[in-house]
Amino acid sequence: MYAAKAGGRRTFRFFEPSMDENARARLQLQQDLRRAIAEGQFELHYQPLLCFSSNVMTGCEALLRWRHPERGMVPPLDFIPLAEDTGLINEIGDWVMRTACAEAASWPSDIRIAVNVSPVQLKSPTLALRIAGALSAAGLTPERLEVEITEAVLISDDNVALGILHQLHDMGVRIALDDFGTGYSSLSYLKRFPFDKIKIDRCFVSDIGAGSSSAIVQAVVSIAAASNMTTTAEGVETGAQQSALRELGCTEMQGYLFSAPKPAAELRKLFAAETAAENLQAAG
């Protein structure tokens, strides 16, 4: 059944022994996921975002990590799809939102926190209320939270998603469209949905300056600027990429050139180092 489902609609599969193995592995992973929630095996790492014009940090994206007691670090791509299929993503997502907001409340007041929200989560009519609760419990202003969604949200049930995103936007939460250009991109989404930011996927950044990538990035930047949206380039790893993206007018960058995702404790050290550098510069 799972094999047929994975193949898309109107498909079928004949039984093979490997299917039984896959089903058992899936069931085991599902049980491990439930245990991970109960035992607190999840943790968040944070990847900074850097402003191109001022060259200072503007925010951080919260990235989910699962430290399995036997398997070690489990890649998100190995468990997020299962969490979405089983509905466990709602409980996991609530934990991520609460934890990220609580952590960001201890950061400098000009640093935002970006949290990814699954298409499954955006089907819940109480999502905006739960996010408001996480903000209130943490003492974090809504303007410092940025909710990131992918185009899959808009395709699956855009009327429901539209209502929830407008609720969040009315609260003051910023909305970012992640991985723009890698799915079924439609300019109508940018008109109908209350986006504050477009994130340019790393596939366009990796070969910036070659082929049509520069033209595509320039077009996205122009569209965003015309609608008062900012743009974040993902996966920036070289100085040449940074220079090209700055030339094209991107607002922010995110990638290993500046910083890999860091545990909360290491990120606080980065904030402390930046503060010390600023104080030294002011004293000089």
Secondary structure, 3 states (H helix, E strand, C coil): CHHHHHCCCCCCCCCCHHHHHHHHHHHHHHHHHHHHHHHCCEEEEEEEEEECCCCCEEEEEEEEEEEECCCEEECHHHHHHHHHHHCHHHHHHHHHHHHHHHHHCCCCCCCEEEEECCCCHHHCCCHHHHHHHHHHHHCCCHHHEEEEECHHHHHHHHHHHHHHHHHHHHHCCEEEEEEECCCCCCHHHHHHCCCCEEEECHHHHHCCCCCCHHHHHHHHHHHHHHCCCEEEEECCCCHHHHHHHHHHCCCEEECCCCCCCEEHHHHHHHHHHHHHHHHHHHHC
